[in-house]
Amino acid sequence: MKVLVIGKGGREHALVWKLAQSPRVERVYCAPGNAGTALDAVNVPIDVNDFDYLIRFAKKENIGLTVVGPEDPLANGIVDAFQSHGLRIFGPSKAAAQIEGSKVFSKKLMRHADVPTSEFRVFDHPEPARKYIESREYPVVVKADGLAAGKGVIVCNTTEEAFEAVTRIMVREEFGRTAGRQIVVEKKLEGEELSVLALVAGRTIIPLAPSQDHKRAFDGDTGPNTGGMGAYSPAPLGTPALLDDIETNALVPTVHAMKRARIPFRGILYAGVIVTNQGPRILEYNCRLGDPETQPVLMRLKTDLCDLLEATIDDRLAEFTDNHVEWDPRPAVCVVIASGGYPGTYAKGKMIQGLDEAAKVPDVKVFHAGTKLEPGGMIITDGGRVLGVTALGDTLAEAKARAYEAAGKISFPGAFYRKDIADKAIAKGV
């Protein structure tokens, strides 16, 4: 079977790499891909939102399975478009992808399904939002309704910061006119965060190994929010009892509510969870694999990913219940190397050195994100998050040491990365 992966980030490189390991997959294509996917697959220079061109390519090459990485094409209806041509594609429909595409839709769905989340209000004008914020006696989080490349959530510690967030989203339209048409203002919750990704088809929900992302740009969880600076799996915070609680009280009611509303969810449902003193609360839902969580999670997955994705499409996911998804018991740590200035303005086109040396470190895979292959084989930077150096180890500390050993061999002008990925869990003696 031939497989097409859509996207060009670290998550997509991890998908390409894992799908290529399936004995059933003869060739993997990636559209548009990056320098890493060019090494592990065949890149196709087609934009993720050019559905007509992608469909023509899938038909011409007789693609048996298309896997969508990023949220944009899902929210824009790529699954519906492919299915209308009789093509097999993994991901939720446009209607179901609203669970990520619209924060307002998602929060209202949670309220309707009685899913534990923070108290919130929705606003479509800045003035009432400011009045509401002024009346709160606690810090708030201000969220743009629409997609904003993971940067439309602003955590505010003071009223002034919250006012500024409203101005940025609704007045200056920093995240786009559509994304900022409505905002969600919600109570800021305190606790540790956890990423729970689950395969969903029909009535079947199979949570994958839990992981933890590091959103802030700098060590000690300081600096601006990013798309994610590193992740590890399994996350010790995700105990069997906690994961059971999240599945029973959040994932199940959410999936059932969507089914009742005639927008059944099929694909990956990703719950961003915060574990508070009162128990787990859902911060947000995404409708695809997380980035960088996918890298350590797929590094540990032993079950054939192609089989899992096809079973989801065909409503045969129940075949994998009762612990039929197999994991490498060793933990994995992913360290993201970013361009100087990220998540703000950054330069592109910097030559990357040391990739071959890094790849020689045992049990390490360097996943490419913002990279580009130049004629002659030179690899240059082409994004904010450039590489995801991912390693397995017998312990979390060993996996971390390996990842940093490999990251230390890679260089390009302006490169930076956090030095404390997985430290919280390691400090707990895991």
N, C-alpha and C positions, 0 to 999 in steps of 0.2 A: 504493500500500500504506500501511496505517496501522501505526505502530510504537508500542509501549509500553516505556518505560524505567522500571525499578524502582529507587527509591532517592531520596536527597535531598541528596547531597553535591556536591563540586566535580567528582568523576569523572563523576557522572550528568549534570551540566550540560554537561560536555565531550562526553559521548555524545549527548545531545539535540542539541546544536549541530552536531556532525559528521553525525549521521544525517539531520538536516533538510536538509543540503546535497545529499543524494542525489536525482537526478531521479526515482527510482522511489518516493520517499517523499512521500505527499501530506499526511500529518499525523503529528505526534509528540505522544504523551501522556507525562506523567511522574507516577508515583505514589510518594510524595506530592509530591515536588518541592520547590523553594524559590523565592525571588523571581526568580532568574535564569532558571530553567526556565519560570517563568510568562511571561517575556518572549519566550523562544524556542520555547515549546511550550504545551500545554494541561495544567495541573496537575489531578490527580485525587486527592482527599483520602482515599486508602486506604493503610493501614499495609503495610509491605513483607512482613510475616509473615501477613497476612490472605489466605491463598491462595484461599479460597472466593470472597470478594468480588472479588479480582483476576481470577479465572477467569470469574466472571459478567460482569465489565466487558469482558474480552477477547472473550468471545462476543458480547455485545450490540453492541460497536463494530466487530466483525469485524476484530480486530487480526491482521495477517499475520505479525508478528514481535514477540516480547517479549525484551528484553535486560535481564539482571539485573546491577546494579552491585555491591551489597554482599555480604559473605560470609555474613551471618546467614541470609537466606532460602535461599541455596544449601545451606548445612549442614543446614537444616531440611527440605530436599527439595522446593523449589518447582518444580524442573525435572521431577521425577517426577510431581508433581501436575498440572502443565500438560499434560505428554505423555499422561497417562491420559485427558485430555479431547480429545486430538487437536490440541492447540495447539502451534504452532512457538515454541520458546524457546531462547535462546542461553545455555549454561552447562553445567557438569558435573552429573551425577546426585548424589543424596545420598551414595551410597557413595563416588563418586570425590571429592566435596568434603571427605571426611575428610582429604585431603592437607593442607588448611588447618585444618579443624575440630578435628583432633587432632594435636598436636605429637608424641605418642607414636607414633601410626600412621605419621606422616610420617618420623620418624627411623628407625623399624624398616624401613619400605619402602626408605629410602636404604641402610641396611645390607644388606638383602636383595639390592638391585639393584647393590651395589658402587659407589654414587655417592660421590664424595669429599666428606666432611663431617667435623665435629669429633667426637672421641670423646665418648661420652655414657653415662649410666645413667638408668634410669627408676625412680621411687619412688612408692609410694602411701601412705607414712607419713612424717611429718617426722623422726622419730628416726634411722632408717637414712640418710636424706638428709644429716642433719647430720654423722653419723659419716664418711660418704663424703667430704663437703666438707672435713672436718678432715684427712683423709688425703691430700688433693691438695696438690701443691707448686706449683700454678699458679692464677691467677684463673679463676673459673668464671662461666657464665651460667645463670641459673635461669629456666625457662620454665613457665608454667601450661599444662597440656595443652589446655584448651579455648579457645574464642574469648574475647578480652578487649579488643575494640576497638583492637587494635594496641598495647596497653599491658601485656600479660602477659609480656613478656620483660624480665628485670632483669639488666643487666650489672653484675657485682660485681668490685671490685678487691681486696677483703679478705675474710677468712673471716667477719668480723663482718657485713659487708654481705650475704654469701651466706646466713648464718643468718637475718638479718632478712627477706630475700627469701622464704625457706622459710616463715617465720612469716606474712608478709603473704598469701602464696598459699594455704597449706594450713590455717593455724590461724585467722587473721582472715577468711579467704575474701573478700579485697578484690575479687577478680574474679569472685565468684560461687561457689556450692558445687560446681557441676558442673565448671566450668573448672579448679578447684583440687584436684580429687580425686586427680589424678596430676600429677607434675612431671617435667620433663627437666632433669638437671644436666649441662652439657657444658663442655668446655674452651673458654675464651675465646680466640678467634683474633685475630691482629693483621693489619691490612691495610686497604685501601680497599674500600668497598662499591659494588656495581653492581646495578642492577635489570634483569633480562632477562625480558621478557614474550614469550610465544610463543603463536601460534594452533595448536591441536592438534586433529586429527580423524583417526581411524583410524591409519594409519602415517605420516601427513604432519605435519611440524612446521615452522612458519614463524616464526622469531624476528622480532620487531618491532625498531625502532631502539632501541639500548640507552639507558638513562637512569640518572641518579644522584639519589637522594633525600637529604634532610638531616633526620635523625631528631631530633636534639637541639633543645631549645627556643631556645637562645641562640647568639650568634656564637661562632666558634671551636669548634664542636661541644661546647658546655658545657650544663649544665642537664639536666633530666629528658628521657627519651624521649617522643616525641609520635607522632601518626599521620603526621607529615611536615610540615616547615616550608617546603619548596620543592624544586624539582627542575629538571633541565635535560636536554636531549637534542639531539644525540647525546652520549654520554659518551665522551670520548677514551680513557678507560681500556679501553673495550670495543673493542679492536682486532679486525680480522677473525680473526686467529689465536686470540685469547682466546675470542671468541664461538664459533668452530668447536670449540675444546676443550670449552666448556661444553655445546654441543649434543651432541657425540659422547659425552662421558663422564658427563653428568648427565641432560639432557633425554631422549635416546633410551633409555637403560636404564630410566629412571623410567617412561616411557610404555609400554615393552614389558612391564615387570614388572606394571603395572596391568592391561594387556590379558591377560596370562597368569593373573592372579588373578581374571579375569572381572569387573573393574570398570574397563572402558575409559574413558579420559579424553577428554572432548570439550569444548572451550571455550578459555579462556585459562589457561595454566600460567605462573605468575610465579615465577621463581627469584630469591630474595634471595641474592646471591653476595658472598663476601669474597675478594679477591685477595691471597693470602698469598705468602711467599717460596717456598713449595712448590707454588704454582699456585693456581687457583681452587678454593674450597670452597663447598658449598651451606649457607647458614645456615638457610634455611627455604623452603618452597614455599607459595604462595598459589594459590587457584583462581579468581582474578578479576583484573581490571585494578587496578593500584595507584593510590593517591591520595596525593600529587599527581602521580605520574609520567604518568598518563593525559593530563593537560592539555598538557604540552609535546609528548608523543608524537603526540596527535591533531591538535595545531596544525600538525605537519609532515606528517601523512599526506595523500597526494594521491589514492590509490586510494579508490574508493567503499567506505566502511565497511560499508554495508548488504550489498554484494556479498560482502565477506570473511566477514561473520558468517553469511550464508545458506549460503555454500560450506562453512563449518565444520559447520553443522547437517546438511547434505545429504551429507557426506563427499566433497565435490568440491574440497577445499582444494588438491589436487595441481595444479589448474588455475593456481594462483598461484605455484607454485615457479618456479625459474629467474628470479628477480629481477623478477617481475611485480607486486610491491608497490612503488608509487612514492612517493618521499619528496621533500619540499621540501629542497633542499641546505642551506638556512639553519638554524642552530641556534635552539632555543627555550628560554626560561628562565621558570619559574613561581615567583613569590614569594607565600607564604601570609601573609595578614594575619589575626592571631588575636586573640581576646578576652583582656583582662588576666586573669591567673591561670591560663590554660590551660597545661599539661594538667591542672591541679588545678581547684579550684572557680572558676567565672567567672559573671558576670552576663549576662543576656539582655535583649533589648528596647531596646538602645541605637540611636539613629537614626544611619544611615550617610549621610555627605555626600560629594559629589565624584565620584560614579560616572559621571555624564555627562561630566565633564571628563577623567576617566581614559580613557574610551572613545574620546576624540578623538585620543589619542596614536597615531601610525601603527603598524600591525602589532601592535596590542595587543588582547587579548580578556580581559575581566574575568569569570572563572568564579565563580559564586556557590556557596558551600558552606553555612555556617550562617547563612542569611538567610531573612527572611519578609516577604512583601508585605502591608502593612496596607491597609485600605480608604482610598481617597483617594490611593493610590500611594506612600505613604511606605515605605521599606525599612529594616527593623530587624535587629539581630543576633539569631541564634537557635541559636548553637552555639559551640564552642571555636575551630574553624578557620572563619573567616567568608568569606574571599574568596581566590581564587587568581589573582593578576594575572600574565598570561602574554603574552610578547612574542617575536616573531621578530626576528632581526637578521642582517646579513651575517657577523658574527663573534659568538662567544659573549659577548665584552665589550660589543658593541653591543646584543645581545638583553638582557643584564643591565641596561644603562643605560636602555633603553626601559621595561623592567618596573619599575624603581625610579622612573623619572620618573612613570609612571602611578600607582604605589603611593603616591607622595608627595602626590598630589592627593586621596586618599581619607582620610577621618577619621571616627572615632567614639570616644566616651569609653573609655579603656583599651586602645585598639588598639596592637598591637606586631607587629613582624616582624623577621626576621634581615636583617642588612645584607650578608652575605657569601655569598649563594647563588651557586654556580658559581665562586667565587674560586680554589679549588684547581686547577680545570682551566684557568682564565684565566692563572694564575701559570705554567703549563707552556707558555704561549705559543700556546694554541689560538686 
